[in-house]
Amino acid sequence: MESNRLKVKYYPDRGQFELLETFPQESMLWNSDIHPIPVKNRNWGALTYFLIWVSMVFIIPSWTLASVGLVFGLNILQSIIIVFLGNLIVLIPMLIQSHGGARYGLAEPQLTRSRWGIYGALFPSWIRAVIGAGWWGIESYIITEAITAMYTIFTGKIDIISYAVTHFTDYPFILSRTFPQIFWGTFVSIIILQIIIFYFSPIKKSQPLLKWLARIGGPIILLGYLTTWIYFMTEVGWNVNIFTISANSSASLLSILGFLNANIAFWATMALSMPDYTRFAKSQFSQAVGQIPMPLLMLFVAIMATMTTAASYKLYGIALWDPIVLVTLHMAVPLNVFVLFTFVLATFLVNVFANAVGPAYDFSNTLPRYLTWFKGSLILVVIGVALGAWSYYSNAYSYIQNWLLTYGGLLGSVEGIIIFDYAVIRRFKIDLADIFISNGKFRYWHGINPAAIITFIIVTAIIYLPYPGESVILDNAWVISFILSGLIYLPLMVFWVIPKYQKELKGSLRKGYYSQDMEQFFNK
């Protein structure tokens, strides 16, 4: 079904829209990279999305995530359950946000224009971009750590790592301090290699290199982590007691909630970013089926990591949560070299998929006239290096409080506004062409949706301003900010913004609000 006036085509069998018109005259809102993907080029199936998640889940931070709960007094079973529950919760907004990418062929920054306004969308996109750049720096550091560990194997200097494990709590930093030239030279090389991949991943061709990296890399990565698990479990005859690794104190309710919110925040950036990939989906079925296993994958990783760490405690008298250290010190050559290579590949792929593609869209969306997606990726690299977020990674408390929970409150508010707008107010129906029109339905007030800005300011003040008991709010940052955003945003939209700035939208909260242009597609 096609609308001649708007030059939009709807494919009822696929539930997808296609924008047939380009907008070169709208140089601040449109370029060919951010134009909705043509339906004929939407060719990513469920297996691709599943393997993307395999590539992203099987990484060092996921492996060590359950151990962080011990620092906050949780027992190991509580930690495992909360890892699963946190990821199950974040899957819900992730699937809702992914729906928009698959239906309209839009990346996240353009999809966000319908909620925050054509210019207001720059603000939440930059929040996501800077956080993604921080994660990009952390993962690039971990890649370098694994490669430097391989160097110690080849040069017979493993004893340096062994000494660090027994004498320091921040041993991930011992390699950069002990081998600075090797370490930082490798760090620069890893950055250059990622830039090359970005360059050869054109948007208009559905980024085929990234698609095949996921398909090839996913099984290799899975094999590496399974090898680690099976190797050390075999060493102890598959006889371990995970409760031998326990916390030094009991967890309070606040600690449990804090760890839950940290787990939600762990993939909160991807809850925003998935349209950057689902815009290439064959169908809603493909993207949903490919993503639904994510919490189960995280659960599987937590169980594997816990069992492997318990095995290390039984074998060597120390609980080694860092698989890079464990494999380097206690797995035989050349098997440990292969496994370390899979760790490098896994972290490299998650850095591309989770931390680079989305932020590059965000930066290029700032000035589409001048910035392509590739130029946006270069900005990501500069900011990621400048942030130096890997400094949070050596300490579990700093990792949770100063990194995950801090940005979790920001993303919770952004995601609350987005999800309540798309799912509750618009019922998944937006006017596609208006995303790229400066005087269209998403102009609101001078290109900014005041309801979104006001909501974000209020929620941010509640989460971050100092007052008695503020720490309780911060420990529940994502959940509280998400819920509060919906409670504030909905009445602002229904009673003020829609009547004043979007008079062409008709409906109610029960049925949703959408224009006559959209009604022609869905009510026939």
Disulfide bonds with the S-S distance in Angstrom:
none
